[in-house]
Amino acid sequence: MCRHEIKQCPRCKSDFECKVNSVLKCQCADISLTEEQRNVIAEQYSDCLCADCLQYFSREQDKLDVLSIK
């Protein structure tokens, strides 16, 4: 049986369940990030982030995209 890992988010320090062996069921599977966003995260953190922090990065880029259109 595959066991999932409880990790601590390196950004916000909250605990979350990482399902690296079942990535399609993982908390991060439904979060869309651009290649640029993934690169920024990889430059700053060496491990998985929780879904809330991934959503933060996704929303922040959306705000920048809206500002650049105006």
mmCIF file of the N, C-alpha and C atoms, coordinates in Angstrom:
data_MODEL
# 
_entry.id   MODEL 
# 
loop_
_atom_site.group_PDB 
_atom_site.id 
_atom_site.type_symbol 
_atom_site.label_atom_id 
_atom_site.label_alt_id 
_atom_site.label_comp_id 
_atom_site.label_asym_id 
_atom_site.label_entity_id 
_atom_site.label_seq_id 
_atom_site.pdbx_PDB_ins_code 
_atom_site.Cartn_x 
_atom_site.Cartn_y 
_atom_site.Cartn_z 
_atom_site.occupancy 
_atom_site.B_iso_or_equiv 
_atom_site.pdbx_formal_charge 
_atom_site.auth_seq_id 
_atom_site.auth_comp_id 
_atom_site.auth_asym_id 
_atom_site.auth_atom_id 
_atom_site.pdbx_PDB_model_num 
ATOM 1   N N  . MET A 1 1  ? 0.844  -1.181 0.000   1.00 0.00 ? 1  MET A N  1 
ATOM 2   C CA . MET A 1 1  ? 0.000  0.000  0.000   1.00 0.00 ? 1  MET A CA 1 
ATOM 3   C C  . MET A 1 1  ? 0.891  1.246  0.000   1.00 0.00 ? 1  MET A C  1 
ATOM 4   N N  . CYS A 1 2  ? 0.531  2.198  -0.814  1.00 0.00 ? 2  CYS A N  1 
ATOM 5   C CA . CYS A 1 2  ? 1.271  3.447  -0.925  1.00 0.00 ? 2  CYS A CA 1 
ATOM 6   C C  . CYS A 1 2  ? 0.863  4.389  0.212   1.00 0.00 ? 2  CYS A C  1 
ATOM 7   N N  . ARG A 1 3  ? 1.845  4.893  0.916   1.00 0.00 ? 3  ARG A N  1 
ATOM 8   C CA . ARG A 1 3  ? 1.561  5.848  1.988   1.00 0.00 ? 3  ARG A CA 1 
ATOM 9   C C  . ARG A 1 3  ? 1.890  7.246  1.518   1.00 0.00 ? 3  ARG A C  1 
ATOM 10  N N  . HIS A 1 4  ? 1.082  8.182  1.913   1.00 0.00 ? 4  HIS A N  1 
ATOM 11  C CA . HIS A 1 4  ? 1.320  9.569  1.574   1.00 0.00 ? 4  HIS A CA 1 
ATOM 12  C C  . HIS A 1 4  ? 2.118  10.214 2.697   1.00 0.00 ? 4  HIS A C  1 
ATOM 13  N N  . GLU A 1 5  ? 2.726  11.314 2.356   1.00 0.00 ? 5  GLU A N  1 
ATOM 14  C CA . GLU A 1 5  ? 3.639  11.965 3.290   1.00 0.00 ? 5  GLU A CA 1 
ATOM 15  C C  . GLU A 1 5  ? 3.031  13.261 3.819   1.00 0.00 ? 5  GLU A C  1 
ATOM 16  N N  . ILE A 1 6  ? 3.139  13.476 5.118   1.00 0.00 ? 6  ILE A N  1 
ATOM 17  C CA . ILE A 1 6  ? 2.750  14.748 5.706   1.00 0.00 ? 6  ILE A CA 1 
ATOM 18  C C  . ILE A 1 6  ? 3.978  15.650 5.646   1.00 0.00 ? 6  ILE A C  1 
ATOM 19  N N  . LYS A 1 7  ? 3.835  16.776 4.974   1.00 0.00 ? 7  LYS A N  1 
ATOM 20  C CA . LYS A 1 7  ? 4.934  17.724 4.825   1.00 0.00 ? 7  LYS A CA 1 
ATOM 21  C C  . LYS A 1 7  ? 4.557  19.044 5.460   1.00 0.00 ? 7  LYS A C  1 
ATOM 22  N N  . GLN A 1 8  ? 5.563  19.861 5.686   1.00 0.00 ? 8  GLN A N  1 
ATOM 23  C CA . GLN A 1 8  ? 5.339  21.223 6.152   1.00 0.00 ? 8  GLN A CA 1 
ATOM 24  C C  . GLN A 1 8  ? 5.682  22.157 5.002   1.00 0.00 ? 8  GLN A C  1 
ATOM 25  N N  . CYS A 1 9  ? 4.766  23.020 4.669   1.00 0.00 ? 9  CYS A N  1 
ATOM 26  C CA . CYS A 1 9  ? 4.978  23.962 3.578   1.00 0.00 ? 9  CYS A CA 1 
ATOM 27  C C  . CYS A 1 9  ? 6.147  24.884 3.944   1.00 0.00 ? 9  CYS A C  1 
ATOM 28  N N  . PRO A 1 10 ? 7.152  24.985 3.065   1.00 0.00 ? 10 PRO A N  1 
ATOM 29  C CA . PRO A 1 10 ? 8.287  25.846 3.384   1.00 0.00 ? 10 PRO A CA 1 
ATOM 30  C C  . PRO A 1 10 ? 7.953  27.334 3.364   1.00 0.00 ? 10 PRO A C  1 
ATOM 31  N N  . ARG A 1 11 ? 6.825  27.706 2.772   1.00 0.00 ? 11 ARG A N  1 
ATOM 32  C CA . ARG A 1 11 ? 6.440  29.121 2.708   1.00 0.00 ? 11 ARG A CA 1 
ATOM 33  C C  . ARG A 1 11 ? 5.655  29.548 3.938   1.00 0.00 ? 11 ARG A C  1 
ATOM 34  N N  . CYS A 1 12 ? 4.590  28.804 4.287   1.00 0.00 ? 12 CYS A N  1 
ATOM 35  C CA . CYS A 1 12 ? 3.701  29.234 5.376   1.00 0.00 ? 12 CYS A CA 1 
ATOM 36  C C  . CYS A 1 12 ? 3.804  28.356 6.628   1.00 0.00 ? 12 CYS A C  1 
ATOM 37  N N  . LYS A 1 13 ? 4.556  27.273 6.521   1.00 0.00 ? 13 LYS A N  1 
ATOM 38  C CA . LYS A 1 13 ? 4.802  26.352 7.645   1.00 0.00 ? 13 LYS A CA 1 
ATOM 39  C C  . LYS A 1 13 ? 3.587  25.524 8.051   1.00 0.00 ? 13 LYS A C  1 
ATOM 40  N N  . SER A 1 14 ? 2.524  25.504 7.253   1.00 0.00 ? 14 SER A N  1 
ATOM 41  C CA . SER A 1 14 ? 1.377  24.657 7.580   1.00 0.00 ? 14 SER A CA 1 
ATOM 42  C C  . SER A 1 14 ? 1.645  23.227 7.109   1.00 0.00 ? 14 SER A C  1 
ATOM 43  N N  . ASP A 1 15 ? 1.044  22.259 7.791   1.00 0.00 ? 15 ASP A N  1 
ATOM 44  C CA . ASP A 1 15 ? 1.173  20.851 7.415   1.00 0.00 ? 15 ASP A CA 1 
ATOM 45  C C  . ASP A 1 15 ? 0.159  20.526 6.327   1.00 0.00 ? 15 ASP A C  1 
ATOM 46  N N  . PHE A 1 16 ? 0.564  19.655 5.409   1.00 0.00 ? 16 PHE A N  1 
ATOM 47  C CA . PHE A 1 16 ? -0.352 19.195 4.361   1.00 0.00 ? 16 PHE A CA 1 
ATOM 48  C C  . PHE A 1 16 ? 0.058  17.802 3.923   1.00 0.00 ? 16 PHE A C  1 
ATOM 49  N N  . GLU A 1 17 ? -0.877 17.098 3.290   1.00 0.00 ? 17 GLU A N  1 
ATOM 50  C CA . GLU A 1 17 ? -0.608 15.749 2.821   1.00 0.00 ? 17 GLU A CA 1 
ATOM 51  C C  . GLU A 1 17 ? -0.139 15.797 1.375   1.00 0.00 ? 17 GLU A C  1 
ATOM 52  N N  . CYS A 1 18 ? 1.062  15.299 1.143   1.00 0.00 ? 18 CYS A N  1 
ATOM 53  C CA . CYS A 1 18 ? 1.636  15.239 -0.198  1.00 0.00 ? 18 CYS A CA 1 
ATOM 54  C C  . CYS A 1 18 ? 1.394  13.839 -0.749  1.00 0.00 ? 18 CYS A C  1 
ATOM 55  N N  . LYS A 1 19 ? 0.810  13.762 -1.922  1.00 0.00 ? 19 LYS A N  1 
ATOM 56  C CA . LYS A 1 19 ? 0.524  12.471 -2.546  1.00 0.00 ? 19 LYS A CA 1 
ATOM 57  C C  . LYS A 1 19 ? 1.385  12.308 -3.791  1.00 0.00 ? 19 LYS A C  1 
ATOM 58  N N  . VAL A 1 20 ? 2.678  12.452 -3.609  1.00 0.00 ? 20 VAL A N  1 
ATOM 59  C CA . VAL A 1 20 ? 3.606  12.411 -4.733  1.00 0.00 ? 20 VAL A CA 1 
ATOM 60  C C  . VAL A 1 20 ? 3.483  11.114 -5.532  1.00 0.00 ? 20 VAL A C  1 
ATOM 61  N N  . ASN A 1 21 ? 3.117  10.015 -4.892  1.00 0.00 ? 21 ASN A N  1 
ATOM 62  C CA . ASN A 1 21 ? 2.948  8.746  -5.600  1.00 0.00 ? 21 ASN A CA 1 
ATOM 63  C C  . ASN A 1 21 ? 1.584  8.629  -6.279  1.00 0.00 ? 21 ASN A C  1 
ATOM 64  N N  . SER A 1 22 ? 0.699  9.563  -6.015  1.00 0.00 ? 22 SER A N  1 
ATOM 65  C CA . SER A 1 22 ? -0.627 9.626  -6.644  1.00 0.00 ? 22 SER A CA 1 
ATOM 66  C C  . SER A 1 22 ? -0.887 11.068 -7.037  1.00 0.00 ? 22 SER A C  1 
ATOM 67  N N  . VAL A 1 23 ? -0.031 11.603 -7.878  1.00 0.00 ? 23 VAL A N  1 
ATOM 68  C CA . VAL A 1 23 ? -0.037 13.038 -8.150  1.00 0.00 ? 23 VAL A CA 1 
ATOM 69  C C  . VAL A 1 23 ? -1.395 13.545 -8.664  1.00 0.00 ? 23 VAL A C  1 
ATOM 70  N N  . LEU A 1 24 ? -2.151 12.722 -9.354  1.00 0.00 ? 24 LEU A N  1 
ATOM 71  C CA . LEU A 1 24 ? -3.457 13.168 -9.837  1.00 0.00 ? 24 LEU A CA 1 
ATOM 72  C C  . LEU A 1 24 ? -4.476 13.329 -8.709  1.00 0.00 ? 24 LEU A C  1 
ATOM 73  N N  . LYS A 1 25 ? -4.184 12.773 -7.548  1.00 0.00 ? 25 LYS A N  1 
ATOM 74  C CA . LYS A 1 25 ? -5.056 12.915 -6.374  1.00 0.00 ? 25 LYS A CA 1 
ATOM 75  C C  . LYS A 1 25 ? -4.488 13.907 -5.372  1.00 0.00 ? 25 LYS A C  1 
ATOM 76  N N  . CYS A 1 26 ? -3.355 14.494 -5.687  1.00 0.00 ? 26 CYS A N  1 
ATOM 77  C CA . CYS A 1 26 ? -2.681 15.390 -4.758  1.00 0.00 ? 26 CYS A CA 1 
ATOM 78  C C  . CYS A 1 26 ? -3.394 16.739 -4.683  1.00 0.00 ? 26 CYS A C  1 
ATOM 79  N N  . GLN A 1 27 ? -3.201 17.438 -3.587  1.00 0.00 ? 27 GLN A N  1 
ATOM 80  C CA . GLN A 1 27 ? -3.826 18.741 -3.364  1.00 0.00 ? 27 GLN A CA 1 
ATOM 81  C C  . GLN A 1 27 ? -3.398 19.782 -4.389  1.00 0.00 ? 27 GLN A C  1 
ATOM 82  N N  . CYS A 1 28 ? -2.289 19.541 -5.056  1.00 0.00 ? 28 CYS A N  1 
ATOM 83  C CA . CYS A 1 28 ? -1.785 20.517 -6.030  1.00 0.00 ? 28 CYS A CA 1 
ATOM 84  C C  . CYS A 1 28 ? -2.253 20.242 -7.458  1.00 0.00 ? 28 CYS A C  1 
ATOM 85  N N  . ALA A 1 29 ? -2.888 19.106 -7.700  1.00 0.00 ? 29 ALA A N  1 
ATOM 86  C CA . ALA A 1 29 ? -3.222 18.678 -9.060  1.00 0.00 ? 29 ALA A CA 1 
ATOM 87  C C  . ALA A 1 29 ? -4.170 19.628 -9.785  1.00 0.00 ? 29 ALA A C  1 
ATOM 88  N N  . ASP A 1 30 ? -5.036 20.305 -9.074  1.00 0.00 ? 30 ASP A N  1 
ATOM 89  C CA . ASP A 1 30 ? -6.041 21.169 -9.700  1.00 0.00 ? 30 ASP A CA 1 
ATOM 90  C C  . ASP A 1 30 ? -5.611 22.625 -9.809  1.00 0.00 ? 30 ASP A C  1 
ATOM 91  N N  . ILE A 1 31 ? -4.380 22.930 -9.459  1.00 0.00 ? 31 ILE A N  1 
ATOM 92  C CA . ILE A 1 31 ? -3.904 24.313 -9.480  1.00 0.00 ? 31 ILE A CA 1 
ATOM 93  C C  . ILE A 1 31 ? -3.077 24.535 -10.739 1.00 0.00 ? 31 ILE A C  1 
ATOM 94  N N  . SER A 1 32 ? -3.500 25.504 -11.533 1.00 0.00 ? 32 SER A N  1 
ATOM 95  C CA . SER A 1 32 ? -2.795 25.805 -12.780 1.00 0.00 ? 32 SER A CA 1 
ATOM 96  C C  . SER A 1 32 ? -1.752 26.885 -12.541 1.00 0.00 ? 32 SER A C  1 
ATOM 97  N N  . LEU A 1 33 ? -0.534 26.565 -12.908 1.00 0.00 ? 33 LEU A N  1 
ATOM 98  C CA . LEU A 1 33 ? 0.561  27.522 -12.805 1.00 0.00 ? 33 LEU A CA 1 
ATOM 99  C C  . LEU A 1 33 ? 1.258  27.607 -14.154 1.00 0.00 ? 33 LEU A C  1 
ATOM 100 N N  . THR A 1 34 ? 1.682  28.796 -14.500 1.00 0.00 ? 34 THR A N  1 
ATOM 101 C CA . THR A 1 34 ? 2.448  28.965 -15.730 1.00 0.00 ? 34 THR A CA 1 
ATOM 102 C C  . THR A 1 34 ? 3.871  28.456 -15.505 1.00 0.00 ? 34 THR A C  1 
ATOM 103 N N  . GLU A 1 35 ? 4.601  28.302 -16.583 1.00 0.00 ? 35 GLU A N  1 
ATOM 104 C CA . GLU A 1 35 ? 5.999  27.901 -16.459 1.00 0.00 ? 35 GLU A CA 1 
ATOM 105 C C  . GLU A 1 35 ? 6.785  28.943 -15.659 1.00 0.00 ? 35 GLU A C  1 
ATOM 106 N N  . GLU A 1 36 ? 6.471  30.213 -15.889 1.00 0.00 ? 36 GLU A N  1 
ATOM 107 C CA . GLU A 1 36 ? 7.132  31.287 -15.149 1.00 0.00 ? 36 GLU A CA 1 
ATOM 108 C C  . GLU A 1 36 ? 6.855  31.174 -13.649 1.00 0.00 ? 36 GLU A C  1 
ATOM 109 N N  . GLN A 1 37 ? 5.606  30.915 -13.293 1.00 0.00 ? 37 GLN A N  1 
ATOM 110 C CA . GLN A 1 37 ? 5.253  30.761 -11.881 1.00 0.00 ? 37 GLN A CA 1 
ATOM 111 C C  . GLN A 1 37 ? 5.980  29.566 -11.270 1.00 0.00 ? 37 GLN A C  1 
ATOM 112 N N  . ARG A 1 38 ? 6.022  28.450 -11.990 1.00 0.00 ? 38 ARG A N  1 
ATOM 113 C CA . ARG A 1 38 ? 6.731  27.272 -11.488 1.00 0.00 ? 38 ARG A CA 1 
ATOM 114 C C  . ARG A 1 38 ? 8.215  27.570 -11.296 1.00 0.00 ? 38 ARG A C  1 
ATOM 115 N N  . ASN A 1 39 ? 8.797  28.332 -12.220 1.00 0.00 ? 39 ASN A N  1 
ATOM 116 C CA . ASN A 1 39 ? 10.212 28.687 -12.099 1.00 0.00 ? 39 ASN A CA 1 
ATOM 117 C C  . ASN A 1 39 ? 10.477 29.569 -10.884 1.00 0.00 ? 39 ASN A C  1 
ATOM 118 N N  . VAL A 1 40 ? 9.595  30.542 -10.642 1.00 0.00 ? 40 VAL A N  1 
ATOM 119 C CA . VAL A 1 40 ? 9.739  31.422 -9.475  1.00 0.00 ? 40 VAL A CA 1 
ATOM 120 C C  . VAL A 1 40 ? 9.671  30.597 -8.193  1.00 0.00 ? 40 VAL A C  1 
ATOM 121 N N  . ILE A 1 41 ? 8.718  29.682 -8.122  1.00 0.00 ? 41 ILE A N  1 
ATOM 122 C CA . ILE A 1 41 ? 8.580  28.828 -6.937  1.00 0.00 ? 41 ILE A CA 1 
ATOM 123 C C  . ILE A 1 41 ? 9.822  27.966 -6.770  1.00 0.00 ? 41 ILE A C  1 
ATOM 124 N N  . ALA A 1 42 ? 10.297 27.366 -7.849  1.00 0.00 ? 42 ALA A N  1 
ATOM 125 C CA . ALA A 1 42 ? 11.477 26.484 -7.775  1.00 0.00 ? 42 ALA A CA 1 
ATOM 126 C C  . ALA A 1 42 ? 12.732 27.241 -7.353  1.00 0.00 ? 42 ALA A C  1 
ATOM 127 N N  . GLU A 1 43 ? 12.832 28.504 -7.736  1.00 0.00 ? 43 GLU A N  1 
ATOM 128 C CA . GLU A 1 43 ? 13.987 29.311 -7.340  1.00 0.00 ? 43 GLU A CA 1 
ATOM 129 C C  . GLU A 1 43 ? 13.973 29.627 -5.843  1.00 0.00 ? 43 GLU A C  1 
ATOM 130 N N  . GLN A 1 44 ? 12.783 29.730 -5.267  1.00 0.00 ? 44 GLN A N  1 
ATOM 131 C CA . GLN A 1 44 ? 12.658 30.136 -3.869  1.00 0.00 ? 44 GLN A CA 1 
ATOM 132 C C  . GLN A 1 44 ? 12.521 28.974 -2.891  1.00 0.00 ? 44 GLN A C  1 
ATOM 133 N N  . TYR A 1 45 ? 12.006 27.833 -3.353  1.00 0.00 ? 45 TYR A N  1 
ATOM 134 C CA . TYR A 1 45 ? 11.693 26.720 -2.454  1.00 0.00 ? 45 TYR A CA 1 
ATOM 135 C C  . TYR A 1 45 ? 12.195 25.409 -3.049  1.00 0.00 ? 45 TYR A C  1 
ATOM 136 N N  . SER A 1 46 ? 12.690 24.537 -2.185  1.00 0.00 ? 46 SER A N  1 
ATOM 137 C CA . SER A 1 46 ? 13.232 23.262 -2.652  1.00 0.00 ? 46 SER A CA 1 
ATOM 138 C C  . SER A 1 46 ? 12.264 22.095 -2.446  1.00 0.00 ? 46 SER A C  1 
ATOM 139 N N  . ASP A 1 47 ? 11.081 22.366 -1.914  1.00 0.00 ? 47 ASP A N  1 
ATOM 140 C CA . ASP A 1 47 ? 10.112 21.296 -1.671  1.00 0.00 ? 47 ASP A CA 1 
ATOM 141 C C  . ASP A 1 47 ? 8.719  21.778 -2.055  1.00 0.00 ? 47 ASP A C  1 
ATOM 142 N N  . CYS A 1 48 ? 7.769  20.874 -1.979  1.00 0.00 ? 48 CYS A N  1 
ATOM 143 C CA . CYS A 1 48 ? 6.379  21.173 -2.335  1.00 0.00 ? 48 CYS A CA 1 
ATOM 144 C C  . CYS A 1 48 ? 5.812  22.273 -1.447  1.00 0.00 ? 48 CYS A C  1 
ATOM 145 N N  . LEU A 1 49 ? 4.914  23.073 -2.034  1.00 0.00 ? 49 LEU A N  1 
ATOM 146 C CA . LEU A 1 49 ? 4.150  24.063 -1.275  1.00 0.00 ? 49 LEU A CA 1 
ATOM 147 C C  . LEU A 1 49 ? 2.740  23.536 -1.085  1.00 0.00 ? 49 LEU A C  1 
ATOM 148 N N  . CYS A 1 50 ? 2.062  24.029 -0.063  1.00 0.00 ? 50 CYS A N  1 
ATOM 149 C CA . CYS A 1 50 ? 0.663  23.648 0.162   1.00 0.00 ? 50 CYS A CA 1 
ATOM 150 C C  . CYS A 1 50 ? -0.223 24.293 -0.903  1.00 0.00 ? 50 CYS A C  1 
ATOM 151 N N  . ALA A 1 51 ? -1.441 23.811 -1.004  1.00 0.00 ? 51 ALA A N  1 
ATOM 152 C CA . ALA A 1 51 ? -2.375 24.308 -2.013  1.00 0.00 ? 51 ALA A CA 1 
ATOM 153 C C  . ALA A 1 51 ? -2.658 25.798 -1.833  1.00 0.00 ? 51 ALA A C  1 
ATOM 154 N N  . ASP A 1 52 ? -2.769 26.272 -0.603  1.00 0.00 ? 52 ASP A N  1 
ATOM 155 C CA . ASP A 1 52 ? -3.035 27.695 -0.368  1.00 0.00 ? 52 ASP A CA 1 
ATOM 156 C C  . ASP A 1 52 ? -1.911 28.565 -0.923  1.00 0.00 ? 52 ASP A C  1 
ATOM 157 N N  . CYS A 1 53 ? -0.681 28.154 -0.711  1.00 0.00 ? 53 CYS A N  1 
ATOM 158 C CA . CYS A 1 53 ? 0.451  28.944 -1.211  1.00 0.00 ? 53 CYS A CA 1 
ATOM 159 C C  . CYS A 1 53 ? 0.558  28.863 -2.731  1.00 0.00 ? 53 CYS A C  1 
ATOM 160 N N  . LEU A 1 54 ? 0.260  27.701 -3.301  1.00 0.00 ? 54 LEU A N  1 
ATOM 161 C CA . LEU A 1 54 ? 0.254  27.591 -4.759  1.00 0.00 ? 54 LEU A CA 1 
ATOM 162 C C  . LEU A 1 54 ? -0.835 28.485 -5.355  1.00 0.00 ? 54 LEU A C  1 
ATOM 163 N N  . GLN A 1 55 ? -1.999 28.519 -4.699  1.00 0.00 ? 55 GLN A N  1 
ATOM 164 C CA . GLN A 1 55 ? -3.078 29.402 -5.150  1.00 0.00 ? 55 GLN A CA 1 
ATOM 165 C C  . GLN A 1 55 ? -2.642 30.861 -5.073  1.00 0.00 ? 55 GLN A C  1 
ATOM 166 N N  . TYR A 1 56 ? -1.902 31.219 -4.040  1.00 0.00 ? 56 TYR A N  1 
ATOM 167 C CA . TYR A 1 56 ? -1.394 32.577 -3.893  1.00 0.00 ? 56 TYR A CA 1 
ATOM 168 C C  . TYR A 1 56 ? -0.552 32.957 -5.112  1.00 0.00 ? 56 TYR A C  1 
ATOM 169 N N  . PHE A 1 57 ? 0.388  32.099 -5.483  1.00 0.00 ? 57 PHE A N  1 
ATOM 170 C CA . PHE A 1 57 ? 1.228  32.386 -6.640  1.00 0.00 ? 57 PHE A CA 1 
ATOM 171 C C  . PHE A 1 57 ? 0.394  32.494 -7.916  1.00 0.00 ? 57 PHE A C  1 
ATOM 172 N N  . SER A 1 58 ? -0.597 31.652 -8.042  1.00 0.00 ? 58 SER A N  1 
ATOM 173 C CA . SER A 1 58 ? -1.474 31.685 -9.213  1.00 0.00 ? 58 SER A CA 1 
ATOM 174 C C  . SER A 1 58 ? -2.265 32.995 -9.269  1.00 0.00 ? 58 SER A C  1 
ATOM 175 N N  . ARG A 1 59 ? -2.828 33.414 -8.137  1.00 0.00 ? 59 ARG A N  1 
ATOM 176 C CA . ARG A 1 59 ? -3.601 34.666 -8.081  1.00 0.00 ? 59 ARG A CA 1 
ATOM 177 C C  . ARG A 1 59 ? -2.719 35.880 -8.326  1.00 0.00 ? 59 ARG A C  1 
ATOM 178 N N  . GLU A 1 60 ? -1.521 35.890 -7.767  1.00 0.00 ? 60 GLU A N  1 
ATOM 179 C CA . GLU A 1 60 ? -0.637 37.041 -7.936  1.00 0.00 ? 60 GLU A CA 1 
ATOM 180 C C  . GLU A 1 60 ? -0.286 37.244 -9.405  1.00 0.00 ? 60 GLU A C  1 
ATOM 181 N N  . GLN A 1 61 ? -0.055 36.174 -10.134 1.00 0.00 ? 61 GLN A N  1 
ATOM 182 C CA . GLN A 1 61 ? 0.246  36.308 -11.562 1.00 0.00 ? 61 GLN A CA 1 
ATOM 183 C C  . GLN A 1 61 ? -0.983 36.810 -12.304 1.00 0.00 ? 61 GLN A C  1 
ATOM 184 N N  . ASP A 1 62 ? -2.164 36.341 -11.905 1.00 0.00 ? 62 ASP A N  1 
ATOM 185 C CA . ASP A 1 62 ? -3.397 36.830 -12.537 1.00 0.00 ? 62 ASP A CA 1 
ATOM 186 C C  . ASP A 1 62 ? -3.520 38.340 -12.366 1.00 0.00 ? 62 ASP A C  1 
ATOM 187 N N  . LYS A 1 63 ? -3.185 38.856 -11.179 1.00 0.00 ? 63 LYS A N  1 
ATOM 188 C CA . LYS A 1 63 ? -3.244 40.300 -10.939 1.00 0.00 ? 63 LYS A CA 1 
ATOM 189 C C  . LYS A 1 63 ? -2.262 41.037 -11.844 1.00 0.00 ? 63 LYS A C  1 
ATOM 190 N N  . LEU A 1 64 ? -1.063 40.495 -12.001 1.00 0.00 ? 64 LEU A N  1 
ATOM 191 C CA . LEU A 1 64 ? -0.063 41.129 -12.865 1.00 0.00 ? 64 LEU A CA 1 
ATOM 192 C C  . LEU A 1 64 ? -0.517 41.117 -14.319 1.00 0.00 ? 64 LEU A C  1 
ATOM 193 N N  . ASP A 1 65 ? -1.152 40.025 -14.751 1.00 0.00 ? 65 ASP A N  1 
ATOM 194 C CA . ASP A 1 65 ? -1.645 39.940 -16.125 1.00 0.00 ? 65 ASP A CA 1 
ATOM 195 C C  . ASP A 1 65 ? -2.714 41.002 -16.382 1.00 0.00 ? 65 ASP A C  1 
ATOM 196 N N  . VAL A 1 66 ? -3.621 41.200 -15.425 1.00 0.00 ? 66 VAL A N  1 
ATOM 197 C CA . VAL A 1 66 ? -4.671 42.202 -15.574 1.00 0.00 ? 66 VAL A CA 1 
ATOM 198 C C  . VAL A 1 66 ? -4.064 43.593 -15.643 1.00 0.00 ? 66 VAL A C  1 
ATOM 199 N N  . LEU A 1 67 ? -3.082 43.873 -14.807 1.00 0.00 ? 67 LEU A N  1 
ATOM 200 C CA . LEU A 1 67 ? -2.447 45.188 -14.822 1.00 0.00 ? 67 LEU A CA 1 
ATOM 201 C C  . LEU A 1 67 ? -1.721 45.453 -16.126 1.00 0.00 ? 67 LEU A C  1 
ATOM 202 N N  . SER A 1 68 ? -1.133 44.437 -16.727 1.00 0.00 ? 68 SER A N  1 
ATOM 203 C CA . SER A 1 68 ? -0.385 44.637 -17.962 1.00 0.00 ? 68 SER A CA 1 
ATOM 204 C C  . SER A 1 68 ? -1.310 44.857 -19.164 1.00 0.00 ? 68 SER A C  1 
ATOM 205 N N  . ILE A 1 69 ? -2.563 44.458 -19.050 1.00 0.00 ? 69 ILE A N  1 
ATOM 206 C CA . ILE A 1 69 ? -3.530 44.653 -20.143 1.00 0.00 ? 69 ILE A CA 1 
ATOM 207 C C  . ILE A 1 69 ? -3.990 46.096 -20.202 1.00 0.00 ? 69 ILE A C  1 
ATOM 208 N N  . LYS A 1 70 ? -4.061 46.752 -19.059 1.00 0.00 ? 70 LYS A N  1 
ATOM 209 C CA . LYS A 1 70 ? -4.584 48.134 -18.983 1.00 0.00 ? 70 LYS A CA 1 
ATOM 210 C C  . LYS A 1 70 ? -3.651 49.116 -19.618 1.00 0.00 ? 70 LYS A C  1 
# 
